[in-house]
Amino acid sequence: KFYRRLLQMGVATSAIFTNIALCCFHAQQYDMIVACFLKALGCATTDDERAEIWYNIGEMALV
């Protein structure tokens, strides 16, 4: 609910979408993960942000 509220307030950052994707993964809502990561990559403005997102994608692929 916290992340949804932030999105409603207009705060859309790569960190928020990454965290939503990770929450979906742990809640086994696999249908939303890819969309959230794509939005996170679209919002990323630096190479460090992109690297962190790809790291999280890789971590989930190993599980």
C-alpha angles and dihedrals in degrees: 000000000000094000092045089053091052090051090050088053090055098254103136113163133154090250092057094050091045091052091048089052091051091048090051090050093053090044089051092240092141096166092071100045099083094046092051093049091048090052090047091052090048092053095045112111102179136048089241091059091048091048091052091050093049089047090056092047089052093048091054092048090058094054 
